[in-house]
Structure formats: structure tokens, C-alpha cells
């Protein structure tokens, strides 16, 4: 997980926290600013961000190995008419 810069991890953690804040505000609750968070709480979000970035990287690696023909075949097997999208 150390393949990510501290800036990437911090940015992702703040994105996650922003989503939590948005949800809380929709329910009439206010949460503290990112800079006002307790160190332990902030660390929890940083760990979540590391895991999320690792999952994204793994998904990108897997997706990069896919062939267009395999995807087309899979879509056709699912009943999609891929010819109308070409």
C-alpha cells in the first residue's frame, strides 16, 4: 500500500469524509471540519483511503488485461445487442 503518495492518500481520505459530511448534513447533523478531527478519527479515514486506493489499483490492473473481444462476447451472452453500439 506504500505505492501511493501521502498527497493521494490525504486527498482520498478527505473525499471519503466529505461524503460522510454531506450525508450527515442531509440528515440535519453538522460534523467538524477535516482539520478539526481527532487524530484517531483522521487515522481511520486515512486507512480507509489506503484500502480504497489499493482496490482501485487492483481493479485497474485487472481491467487492463481485458480484451475488447472478451467484453463483447460477455455482453452478447447477457443478451445485449452490441452491434448498435459500434
Jmol script that loads the backbone (N, CA, C; Angstrom):
load data "model"
ATOM      1  N   UNK A   1       0.809  -1.196   0.000  1.00  0.00           N
ATOM      2  CA  UNK A   1       0.000   0.000   0.000  1.00  0.00           C
ATOM      3  C   UNK A   1       0.855   1.263   0.000  1.00  0.00           C
ATOM      4  N   UNK A   2       2.157   1.109   0.132  1.00  0.00           N
ATOM      5  CA  UNK A   2       3.022   2.273   0.163  1.00  0.00           C
ATOM      6  C   UNK A   2       3.269   2.849  -1.228  1.00  0.00           C
ATOM      7  N   UNK A   3       2.640   2.285  -2.232  1.00  0.00           N
ATOM      8  CA  UNK A   3       2.815   2.772  -3.596  1.00  0.00           C
ATOM      9  C   UNK A   3       2.108   4.101  -3.837  1.00  0.00           C
ATOM     10  N   UNK A   4       1.360   4.581  -2.881  1.00  0.00           N
ATOM     11  CA  UNK A   4       0.607   5.826  -3.028  1.00  0.00           C
ATOM     12  C   UNK A   4       1.297   6.939  -2.255  1.00  0.00           C
ATOM     13  N   UNK A   5       1.257   8.129  -2.819  1.00  0.00           N
ATOM     14  CA  UNK A   5       1.871   9.270  -2.138  1.00  0.00           C
ATOM     15  C   UNK A   5       0.981   9.703  -0.973  1.00  0.00           C
ATOM     16  N   UNK A   6       1.582  10.408  -0.041  1.00  0.00           N
ATOM     17  CA  UNK A   6       0.799  10.897   1.100  1.00  0.00           C
ATOM     18  C   UNK A   6      -0.275  11.865   0.619  1.00  0.00           C
ATOM     19  N   UNK A   7       0.016  12.592  -0.462  1.00  0.00           N
ATOM     20  CA  UNK A   7      -0.976  13.521  -1.019  1.00  0.00           C
ATOM     21  C   UNK A   7      -2.183  12.764  -1.579  1.00  0.00           C
ATOM     22  N   UNK A   8      -1.923  11.654  -2.277  1.00  0.00           N
ATOM     23  CA  UNK A   8      -3.025  10.843  -2.814  1.00  0.00           C
ATOM     24  C   UNK A   8      -3.895  10.298  -1.684  1.00  0.00           C
ATOM     25  N   UNK A   9      -3.245   9.796  -0.656  1.00  0.00           N
ATOM     26  CA  UNK A   9      -3.971   9.208   0.473  1.00  0.00           C
ATOM     27  C   UNK A   9      -4.790  10.276   1.193  1.00  0.00           C
ATOM     28  N   UNK A  10      -4.179  11.418   1.441  1.00  0.00           N
ATOM     29  CA  UNK A  10      -4.880  12.506   2.128  1.00  0.00           C
ATOM     30  C   UNK A  10      -6.071  12.992   1.313  1.00  0.00           C
ATOM     31  N   UNK A  11      -5.882  13.151   0.013  1.00  0.00           N
ATOM     32  CA  UNK A  11      -6.976  13.606  -0.852  1.00  0.00           C
ATOM     33  C   UNK A  11      -8.125  12.612  -0.833  1.00  0.00           C
ATOM     34  N   UNK A  12      -7.814  11.324  -0.950  1.00  0.00           N
ATOM     35  CA  UNK A  12      -8.858  10.295  -0.947  1.00  0.00           C
ATOM     36  C   UNK A  12      -9.573  10.258   0.402  1.00  0.00           C
ATOM     37  N   UNK A  13      -8.833  10.406   1.491  1.00  0.00           N
ATOM     38  CA  UNK A  13      -9.444  10.420   2.826  1.00  0.00           C
ATOM     39  C   UNK A  13     -10.406  11.596   2.964  1.00  0.00           C
ATOM     40  N   UNK A  14     -10.019  12.741   2.438  1.00  0.00           N
ATOM     41  CA  UNK A  14     -10.887  13.914   2.515  1.00  0.00           C
ATOM     42  C   UNK A  14     -12.131  13.749   1.649  1.00  0.00           C
ATOM     43  N   UNK A  15     -11.993  13.081   0.520  1.00  0.00           N
ATOM     44  CA  UNK A  15     -13.159  12.804  -0.330  1.00  0.00           C
ATOM     45  C   UNK A  15     -14.142  11.901   0.417  1.00  0.00           C
ATOM     46  N   UNK A  16     -13.617  10.879   1.073  1.00  0.00           N
ATOM     47  CA  UNK A  16     -14.468   9.971   1.849  1.00  0.00           C
ATOM     48  C   UNK A  16     -15.176  10.744   2.962  1.00  0.00           C
ATOM     49  N   UNK A  17     -14.421  11.568   3.692  1.00  0.00           N
ATOM     50  CA  UNK A  17     -15.003  12.338   4.792  1.00  0.00           C
ATOM     51  C   UNK A  17     -16.038  13.338   4.285  1.00  0.00           C
ATOM     52  N   UNK A  18     -15.771  13.960   3.141  1.00  0.00           N
ATOM     53  CA  UNK A  18     -16.742  14.895   2.555  1.00  0.00           C
ATOM     54  C   UNK A  18     -18.073  14.206   2.273  1.00  0.00           C
ATOM     55  N   UNK A  19     -18.005  12.971   1.782  1.00  0.00           N
ATOM     56  CA  UNK A  19     -19.236  12.221   1.514  1.00  0.00           C
ATOM     57  C   UNK A  19     -19.992  11.947   2.813  1.00  0.00           C
ATOM     58  N   UNK A  20     -19.259  11.624   3.865  1.00  0.00           N
ATOM     59  CA  UNK A  20     -19.879  11.394   5.174  1.00  0.00           C
ATOM     60  C   UNK A  20     -20.531  12.686   5.669  1.00  0.00           C
ATOM     61  N   UNK A  21     -19.833  13.804   5.511  1.00  0.00           N
ATOM     62  CA  UNK A  21     -20.377  15.103   5.939  1.00  0.00           C
ATOM     63  C   UNK A  21     -21.631  15.469   5.154  1.00  0.00           C
ATOM     64  N   UNK A  22     -21.608  15.225   3.842  1.00  0.00           N
ATOM     65  CA  UNK A  22     -22.783  15.520   3.013  1.00  0.00           C
ATOM     66  C   UNK A  22     -23.992  14.733   3.490  1.00  0.00           C
ATOM     67  N   UNK A  23     -23.773  13.460   3.772  1.00  0.00           N
ATOM     68  CA  UNK A  23     -24.863  12.611   4.254  1.00  0.00           C
ATOM     69  C   UNK A  23     -25.374  13.107   5.606  1.00  0.00           C
ATOM     70  N   UNK A  24     -24.460  13.484   6.479  1.00  0.00           N
ATOM     71  CA  UNK A  24     -24.854  13.980   7.802  1.00  0.00           C
ATOM     72  C   UNK A  24     -25.657  15.271   7.680  1.00  0.00           C
ATOM     73  N   UNK A  25     -25.222  16.163   6.796  1.00  0.00           N
ATOM     74  CA  UNK A  25     -25.931  17.435   6.615  1.00  0.00           C
ATOM     75  C   UNK A  25     -27.334  17.209   6.071  1.00  0.00           C
ATOM     76  N   UNK A  26     -27.488  16.214   5.189  1.00  0.00           N
ATOM     77  CA  UNK A  26     -28.817  15.898   4.669  1.00  0.00           C
ATOM     78  C   UNK A  26     -29.746  15.440   5.784  1.00  0.00           C
ATOM     79  N   UNK A  27     -29.163  14.896   6.843  1.00  0.00           N
ATOM     80  CA  UNK A  27     -29.944  14.427   7.984  1.00  0.00           C
ATOM     81  C   UNK A  27     -29.942  15.429   9.137  1.00  0.00           C
ATOM     82  N   UNK A  28     -29.529  16.663   8.841  1.00  0.00           N
ATOM     83  CA  UNK A  28     -29.595  17.718   9.842  1.00  0.00           C
ATOM     84  C   UNK A  28     -28.493  17.718  10.877  1.00  0.00           C
ATOM     85  N   UNK A  29     -27.403  17.019  10.609  1.00  0.00           N
ATOM     86  CA  UNK A  29     -26.289  16.973  11.564  1.00  0.00           C
ATOM     87  C   UNK A  29     -25.088  17.707  10.995  1.00  0.00           C
ATOM     88  N   UNK A  30     -24.360  18.359  11.845  1.00  0.00           N
ATOM     89  CA  UNK A  30     -23.115  19.017  11.447  1.00  0.00           C
ATOM     90  C   UNK A  30     -21.937  18.233  12.004  1.00  0.00           C
ATOM     91  N   UNK A  31     -20.922  18.058  11.185  1.00  0.00           N
ATOM     92  CA  UNK A  31     -19.698  17.393  11.624  1.00  0.00           C
ATOM     93  C   UNK A  31     -18.554  18.403  11.583  1.00  0.00           C
ATOM     94  N   UNK A  32     -17.501  18.151  12.352  1.00  0.00           N
ATOM     95  CA  UNK A  32     -16.375  19.096  12.361  1.00  0.00           C
ATOM     96  C   UNK A  32     -15.639  19.117  11.017  1.00  0.00           C
ATOM     97  N   UNK A  33     -14.915  20.202  10.786  1.00  0.00           N
ATOM     98  CA  UNK A  33     -14.072  20.294   9.596  1.00  0.00           C
ATOM     99  C   UNK A  33     -12.998  19.218   9.668  1.00  0.00           C
ATOM    100  N   UNK A  34     -12.456  18.864   8.527  1.00  0.00           N
ATOM    101  CA  UNK A  34     -11.392  17.851   8.471  1.00  0.00           C
ATOM    102  C   UNK A  34     -10.251  18.225   9.420  1.00  0.00           C
ATOM    103  N   UNK A  35      -9.847  19.473   9.398  1.00  0.00           N
ATOM    104  CA  UNK A  35      -8.714  19.923  10.217  1.00  0.00           C
ATOM    105  C   UNK A  35      -9.008  19.883  11.717  1.00  0.00           C
ATOM    106  N   UNK A  36     -10.287  19.754  12.083  1.00  0.00           N
ATOM    107  CA  UNK A  36     -10.671  19.728  13.495  1.00  0.00           C
ATOM    108  C   UNK A  36     -10.870  18.310  14.026  1.00  0.00           C
ATOM    109  N   UNK A  37     -10.677  17.315  13.163  1.00  0.00           N
ATOM    110  CA  UNK A  37     -10.903  15.935  13.583  1.00  0.00           C
ATOM    111  C   UNK A  37      -9.846  15.478  14.577  1.00  0.00           C
ATOM    112  N   UNK A  38     -10.269  14.607  15.477  1.00  0.00           N
ATOM    113  CA  UNK A  38      -9.364  13.948  16.403  1.00  0.00           C
ATOM    114  C   UNK A  38      -8.371  13.105  15.595  1.00  0.00           C
ATOM    115  N   UNK A  39      -7.152  12.995  16.071  1.00  0.00           N
ATOM    116  CA  UNK A  39      -6.103  12.245  15.361  1.00  0.00           C
ATOM    117  C   UNK A  39      -6.519  10.799  15.070  1.00  0.00           C
ATOM    118  N   UNK A  40      -7.171  10.158  16.023  1.00  0.00           N
ATOM    119  CA  UNK A  40      -7.613   8.777  15.830  1.00  0.00           C
ATOM    120  C   UNK A  40      -8.654   8.644  14.731  1.00  0.00           C
ATOM    121  N   UNK A  41      -9.583   9.582  14.694  1.00  0.00           N
ATOM    122  CA  UNK A  41     -10.624   9.575  13.660  1.00  0.00           C
ATOM    123  C   UNK A  41      -9.993   9.825  12.296  1.00  0.00           C
ATOM    124  N   UNK A  42      -9.082  10.788  12.242  1.00  0.00           N
ATOM    125  CA  UNK A  42      -8.413  11.099  10.986  1.00  0.00           C
ATOM    126  C   UNK A  42      -7.635   9.879  10.483  1.00  0.00           C
ATOM    127  N   UNK A  43      -6.978   9.189  11.394  1.00  0.00           N
ATOM    128  CA  UNK A  43      -6.205   7.997  11.027  1.00  0.00           C
ATOM    129  C   UNK A  43      -7.115   6.922  10.434  1.00  0.00           C
ATOM    130  N   UNK A  44      -8.320   6.793  10.966  1.00  0.00           N
ATOM    131  CA  UNK A  44      -9.288   5.829  10.433  1.00  0.00           C
ATOM    132  C   UNK A  44      -9.615   6.147   8.980  1.00  0.00           C
ATOM    133  N   UNK A  45      -9.834   7.412   8.682  1.00  0.00           N
ATOM    134  CA  UNK A  45     -10.132   7.808   7.302  1.00  0.00           C
ATOM    135  C   UNK A  45      -8.924   7.606   6.391  1.00  0.00           C
ATOM    136  N   UNK A  46      -7.725   7.849   6.906  1.00  0.00           N
ATOM    137  CA  UNK A  46      -6.517   7.632   6.106  1.00  0.00           C
ATOM    138  C   UNK A  46      -6.345   6.152   5.771  1.00  0.00           C
ATOM    139  N   UNK A  47      -6.641   5.281   6.733  1.00  0.00           N
ATOM    140  CA  UNK A  47      -6.558   3.835   6.480  1.00  0.00           C
ATOM    141  C   UNK A  47      -7.604   3.402   5.457  1.00  0.00           C
ATOM    142  N   UNK A  48      -8.813   3.940   5.569  1.00  0.00           N
ATOM    143  CA  UNK A  48      -9.855   3.648   4.574  1.00  0.00           C
ATOM    144  C   UNK A  48      -9.402   4.083   3.190  1.00  0.00           C
ATOM    145  N   UNK A  49      -8.788   5.236   3.113  1.00  0.00           N
ATOM    146  CA  UNK A  49      -8.320   5.769   1.832  1.00  0.00           C
ATOM    147  C   UNK A  49      -7.256   4.864   1.224  1.00  0.00           C
ATOM    148  N   UNK A  50      -6.335   4.373   2.046  1.00  0.00           N
ATOM    149  CA  UNK A  50      -5.296   3.462   1.544  1.00  0.00           C
ATOM    150  C   UNK A  50      -5.923   2.204   0.959  1.00  0.00           C
ATOM    151  N   UNK A  51      -6.899   1.650   1.671  1.00  0.00           N
ATOM    152  CA  UNK A  51      -7.564   0.433   1.176  1.00  0.00           C
ATOM    153  C   UNK A  51      -8.313   0.708  -0.123  1.00  0.00           C
ATOM    154  N   UNK A  52      -8.986   1.860  -0.189  1.00  0.00           N
ATOM    155  CA  UNK A  52      -9.741   2.201  -1.395  1.00  0.00           C
ATOM    156  C   UNK A  52      -8.807   2.388  -2.585  1.00  0.00           C
ATOM    157  N   UNK A  53      -7.694   3.079  -2.379  1.00  0.00           N
ATOM    158  CA  UNK A  53      -6.725   3.274  -3.451  1.00  0.00           C
ATOM    159  C   UNK A  53      -6.135   1.937  -3.908  1.00  0.00           C
ATOM    160  N   UNK A  54      -5.889   1.033  -2.965  1.00  0.00           N
ATOM    161  CA  UNK A  54      -5.361  -0.286  -3.323  1.00  0.00           C
ATOM    162  C   UNK A  54      -6.374  -1.067  -4.156  1.00  0.00           C
ATOM    163  N   UNK A  55      -7.655  -0.990  -3.782  1.00  0.00           N
ATOM    164  CA  UNK A  55      -8.703  -1.678  -4.566  1.00  0.00           C
ATOM    165  C   UNK A  55      -8.799  -1.095  -5.970  1.00  0.00           C
ATOM    166  N   UNK A  56      -8.714   0.232  -6.070  1.00  0.00           N
ATOM    167  CA  UNK A  56      -8.760   0.880  -7.387  1.00  0.00           C
ATOM    168  C   UNK A  56      -7.589   0.426  -8.254  1.00  0.00           C
ATOM    169  N   UNK A  57      -6.404   0.383  -7.666  1.00  0.00           N
ATOM    170  CA  UNK A  57      -5.213  -0.025  -8.415  1.00  0.00           C
ATOM    171  C   UNK A  57      -5.344  -1.469  -8.892  1.00  0.00           C
ATOM    172  N   UNK A  58      -5.855  -2.330  -8.026  1.00  0.00           N
ATOM    173  CA  UNK A  58      -6.048  -3.737  -8.397  1.00  0.00           C
ATOM    174  C   UNK A  58      -7.078  -3.856  -9.513  1.00  0.00           C
ATOM    175  N   UNK A  59      -8.156  -3.110  -9.422  1.00  0.00           N
ATOM    176  CA  UNK A  59      -9.190  -3.143 -10.464  1.00  0.00           C
ATOM    177  C   UNK A  59      -8.630  -2.645 -11.792  1.00  0.00           C
ATOM    178  N   UNK A  60      -7.830  -1.597 -11.753  1.00  0.00           N
ATOM    179  CA  UNK A  60      -7.225  -1.080 -12.982  1.00  0.00           C
ATOM    180  C   UNK A  60      -6.302  -2.113 -13.614  1.00  0.00           C
ATOM    181  N   UNK A  61      -5.563  -2.831 -12.767  1.00  0.00           N
ATOM    182  CA  UNK A  61      -4.655  -3.858 -13.277  1.00  0.00           C
ATOM    183  C   UNK A  61      -5.444  -4.978 -13.954  1.00  0.00           C
ATOM    184  N   UNK A  62      -6.514  -5.415 -13.324  1.00  0.00           N
ATOM    185  CA  UNK A  62      -7.347  -6.480 -13.886  1.00  0.00           C
ATOM    186  C   UNK A  62      -8.019  -6.006 -15.169  1.00  0.00           C
ATOM    187  N   UNK A  63      -8.572  -4.808 -15.140  1.00  0.00           N
ATOM    188  CA  UNK A  63      -9.266  -4.282 -16.319  1.00  0.00           C
ATOM    189  C   UNK A  63      -8.323  -4.073 -17.498  1.00  0.00           C
ATOM    190  N   UNK A  64      -7.073  -3.754 -17.219  1.00  0.00           N
ATOM    191  CA  UNK A  64      -6.121  -3.526 -18.308  1.00  0.00           C
ATOM    192  C   UNK A  64      -5.821  -4.809 -19.077  1.00  0.00           C
ATOM    193  N   UNK A  65      -6.092  -5.955 -18.462  1.00  0.00           N
ATOM    194  CA  UNK A  65      -5.837  -7.245 -19.110  1.00  0.00           C
ATOM    195  C   UNK A  65      -7.009  -7.720 -19.956  1.00  0.00           C
ATOM    196  N   UNK A  66      -8.148  -7.057 -19.824  1.00  0.00           N
ATOM    197  CA  UNK A  66      -9.324  -7.466 -20.592  1.00  0.00           C
ATOM    198  C   UNK A  66      -9.155  -7.139 -22.066  1.00  0.00           C
ATOM    199  N   UNK A  67      -9.632  -8.039 -22.882  1.00  0.00           N
ATOM    200  CA  UNK A  67      -9.650  -7.800 -24.323  1.00  0.00           C
ATOM    201  C   UNK A  67     -11.048  -7.333 -24.700  1.00  0.00           C
ATOM    202  N   UNK A  68     -11.118  -6.445 -25.662  1.00  0.00           N
ATOM    203  CA  UNK A  68     -12.408  -5.934 -26.121  1.00  0.00           C
ATOM    204  C   UNK A  68     -13.283  -7.092 -26.584  1.00  0.00           C
ATOM    205  N   UNK A  69     -12.695  -8.043 -27.273  1.00  0.00           N
ATOM    206  CA  UNK A  69     -13.474  -9.176 -27.780  1.00  0.00           C
ATOM    207  C   UNK A  69     -14.101  -9.984 -26.640  1.00  0.00           C
ATOM    208  N   UNK A  70     -13.388 -10.104 -25.526  1.00  0.00           N
ATOM    209  CA  UNK A  70     -13.938 -10.830 -24.373  1.00  0.00           C
ATOM    210  C   UNK A  70     -15.131 -10.089 -23.780  1.00  0.00           C
ATOM    211  N   UNK A  71     -15.025  -8.771 -23.705  1.00  0.00           N
ATOM    212  CA  UNK A  71     -16.119  -7.962 -23.166  1.00  0.00           C
ATOM    213  C   UNK A  71     -17.330  -8.038 -24.090  1.00  0.00           C
ATOM    214  N   UNK A  72     -17.088  -7.939 -25.395  1.00  0.00           N
ATOM    215  CA  UNK A  72     -18.172  -8.019 -26.374  1.00  0.00           C
ATOM    216  C   UNK A  72     -18.872  -9.367 -26.266  1.00  0.00           C
ATOM    217  N   UNK A  73     -18.093 -10.424 -26.180  1.00  0.00           N
ATOM    218  CA  UNK A  73     -18.672 -11.770 -26.057  1.00  0.00           C
ATOM    219  C   UNK A  73     -19.505 -11.889 -24.786  1.00  0.00           C
ATOM    220  N   UNK A  74     -19.011 -11.356 -23.679  1.00  0.00           N
ATOM    221  CA  UNK A  74     -19.731 -11.420 -22.411  1.00  0.00           C
ATOM    222  C   UNK A  74     -21.048 -10.655 -22.504  1.00  0.00           C
ATOM    223  N   UNK A  75     -21.005  -9.464 -23.113  1.00  0.00           N
ATOM    224  CA  UNK A  75     -22.227  -8.674 -23.275  1.00  0.00           C
ATOM    225  C   UNK A  75     -23.243  -9.400 -24.153  1.00  0.00           C
ATOM    226  N   UNK A  76     -22.768 -10.027 -25.216  1.00  0.00           N
ATOM    227  CA  UNK A  76     -23.668 -10.780 -26.089  1.00  0.00           C
ATOM    228  C   UNK A  76     -24.287 -11.956 -25.340  1.00  0.00           C
ATOM    229  N   UNK A  77     -23.490 -12.629 -24.517  1.00  0.00           N
ATOM    230  CA  UNK A  77     -24.009 -13.736 -23.706  1.00  0.00           C
ATOM    231  C   UNK A  77     -25.101 -13.259 -22.754  1.00  0.00           C
ATOM    232  N   UNK A  78     -25.006 -11.999 -22.321  1.00  0.00           N
ATOM    233  CA  UNK A  78     -26.005 -11.423 -21.413  1.00  0.00           C
ATOM    234  C   UNK A  78     -27.229 -10.904 -22.160  1.00  0.00           C
ATOM    235  N   UNK A  79     -27.193 -10.994 -23.497  1.00  0.00           N
ATOM    236  CA  UNK A  79     -28.354 -10.598 -24.281  1.00  0.00           C
ATOM    237  C   UNK A  79     -28.321  -9.192 -24.848  1.00  0.00           C
ATOM    238  N   UNK A  80     -27.195  -8.499 -24.721  1.00  0.00           N
ATOM    239  CA  UNK A  80     -27.097  -7.145 -25.259  1.00  0.00           C
ATOM    240  C   UNK A  80     -26.783  -7.187 -26.747  1.00  0.00           C
ATOM    241  N   UNK A  81     -27.385  -6.268 -27.493  1.00  0.00           N
ATOM    242  CA  UNK A  81     -27.114  -6.131 -28.920  1.00  0.00           C
ATOM    243  C   UNK A  81     -25.956  -5.151 -29.080  1.00  0.00           C
ATOM    244  N   UNK A  82     -24.743  -5.679 -29.121  1.00  0.00           N
ATOM    245  CA  UNK A  82     -23.561  -4.819 -29.170  1.00  0.00           C
ATOM    246  C   UNK A  82     -23.386  -4.146 -30.528  1.00  0.00           C
ATOM    247  N   UNK A  83     -24.023  -4.670 -31.549  1.00  0.00           N
ATOM    248  CA  UNK A  83     -23.870  -4.090 -32.890  1.00  0.00           C
ATOM    249  C   UNK A  83     -24.415  -2.668 -32.967  1.00  0.00           C
ATOM    250  N   UNK A  84     -25.409  -2.345 -32.168  1.00  0.00           N
ATOM    251  CA  UNK A  84     -25.966  -0.991 -32.231  1.00  0.00           C
ATOM    252  C   UNK A  84     -25.062   0.037 -31.549  1.00  0.00           C
ATOM    253  N   UNK A  85     -24.019  -0.417 -30.874  1.00  0.00           N
ATOM    254  CA  UNK A  85     -23.086   0.495 -30.207  1.00  0.00           C
ATOM    255  C   UNK A  85     -21.781   0.667 -30.969  1.00  0.00           C
ATOM    256  N   UNK A  86     -21.620  -0.055 -32.054  1.00  0.00           N
ATOM    257  CA  UNK A  86     -20.365   0.043 -32.813  1.00  0.00           C
ATOM    258  C   UNK A  86     -20.349   1.258 -33.689  1.00  0.00           C
TER     259      UNK A  86
END
end "model"
wireframe off; spacefill off
backbone 0.3
color backbone group
